[in-house]
């Protein structure tokens, strides 16, 4: 977590990269601020443009975005839209197991690395009409 910057965005980017490396996740991390794009675009228009620039065919967002985006707008632009949802995980580290959606910090404190690597693969992609 060594970060020589006081900038919140730079700190968070550094933290995400540290987590990626620690969890041995193979992925490229791009900052939208470093892409040549129309910075006047907002919301779904900006997301769609970024996906076009990157040559994407499928955009996956957190569940909270289900109320922000219209699937038809993405489909019209040739993009599939899905929302990611964690599958219930039972925490067995306690006397009474319970279902929980843990933050990454909680997960890092409770589980060994090999278990965390399994847990982060435990999700499903949901279409918008199944969410609303």
Secondary structure, DSSP 4 states (H G I P E B T S, - for coil): -------HHHHHHHHHHHHHHHTT-------GGGS---TT--HHHHHHHHHHHHT-SEEEEEGGGGGT--HHHHHHTT-EEEEEEEPPEEE-SSSS-EEE---HHHHHHHS-HHHHHHHTT-EEEE-HHHH-
